[in-house]
Amino acid sequence: MMMPLLDQLALEKAGTVKIGKVNIADCASLCVQFNVVAVPTLLFFKDGKPVDRVTGTLSKDGIMKRLAAVV
């Protein structure tokens, strides 16, 4: 459900933000490092450091508001 939305936002925001997706089955160490215990979890970074997080789904508008606060 979130994947197509994230793909769309990655295209729309190309050059402004980077959107990455991680398969938790392949990257367990990242889950531990960032304390991800539920899916989906969205982490928002600024200057390489996490500044916001959301566990659960968000609408496109909700994600855009979070991104605006970070950028």
Summary of the structure (lengths in Angstrom):
residues: 71
radius of gyration: 11.9
end to end distance: 24.6
largest distance: 30.4
contacts: 145
relative contact order: 0.18
helix: 39%
strand: 18%
